[in-house]
Amino acid sequence: MTSDNLPQLLYKGFHITLGATAALVENLQDPQQRSQQLSQMQLELDRLTTEWEAKGESTEQEARHFVQQILERLPHQQSSSTAPFPAEQNSSTPAPTVPPDVQLEIQELTAQLAAIRAELKQMQERDPDIT
């Protein structure tokens, strides 16, 4: 493996993880789909990683679009300084805040990720051949 492939490999791993997480969240919402997906995962892991990577790419694009929309809604702060990064900030300027609905969504996603990690750890403890 060359050093040029490492960023590409990490990015692919990111997409696979993001896609797998999105698929798992969907499966957690439907018990019948969950059991079907688990049996499918045992048989077709390679195909699923490709599917998850594609889902991760689309989820990433959706997330980027979502963040872009939030950033566009925030009021643009004009700096009196011409420098892009003023050396000293006015202490009376409030720090940017995250809207409560976004903060709640982040907390929910964090909890879902923790549950997924715990479930994967349990699966690995039951079957050491799972990597």
C-alpha positions, -999 to 999 in steps of 0.1 A, spaced: 0 0 0 14 34 -10 10 66 9 -12 79 -20 -38 51 -13 -40 58 25 -62 89 23 -84 72 -3 -86 41 19 -95 62 50 -121 81 31 -136 48 18 -137 35 53 -154 67 65 -181 62 38 -185 25 47 -189 34 84 -213 62 77 -234 40 53 -234 11 78 -246 34 105 -274 48 84 -285 13 74 -283 1 110 -305 30 122 -330 21 95 -329 -15 106 -334 -7 143 -367 9 134 -381 -23 119 -376 -56 138 -385 -78 107 -360 -59 85 -334 -61 113 -335 -99 114 -335 -101 76 -305 -77 74 -285 -96 100 -288 -129 80 -280 -110 48 -249 -95 64 -235 -129 73 -238 -140 36 -229 -109 16 -206 -87 36 -185 -76 5 -216 -65 -14 -229 -47 17 -196 -27 22 -200 -14 -14 -236 -5 -7 -227 12 26 -200 32 9 -225 45 -16 -250 52 12 -222 69 32 -214 91 2 -250 102 -2 -254 107 36 -222 128 36 -236 150 8 -269 154 27 -250 163 58 -229 189 39 -261 204 24 -277 205 59 -247 222 74 -245 246 45 -281 255 50 -275 262 87 -245 283 80 -264 303 54 -291 311 80 -266 324 105 -261 361 103 -228 370 87 -207 390 112 -188 419 97 -154 426 111 -141 461 113 -106 447 107 -94 439 72 -74 410 84 -91 376 80 -82 366 115 -80 395 139 -53 392 165 -76 402 193 -114 395 195 -138 417 214 -147 399 246 -183 413 244 -190 394 212 -210 363 221 -197 329 209 -218 313 181 -245 290 195 -259 258 181 -297 258 177 -314 235 202 -329 212 176 -294 207 160 -279 201 194 -306 175 202 -301 158 169 -263 156 175 -270 141 210 -294 115 195 -269 106 168 -241 102 194 -263 79 214 -271 58 184 -234 55 175 -227 44 211 -254 18 208 -240 6 175 -205 3 189 -218 -17 219 -237 -40 196 -207 -46 174 -185 -53 204 -211 -79 216 -212 -95 182 -174 -96 181 -173 -112 216 -198 -139 205 -180 -146 172 -143 -138 172 -141 -143 135 -160 -110 129 -136 -82 123 
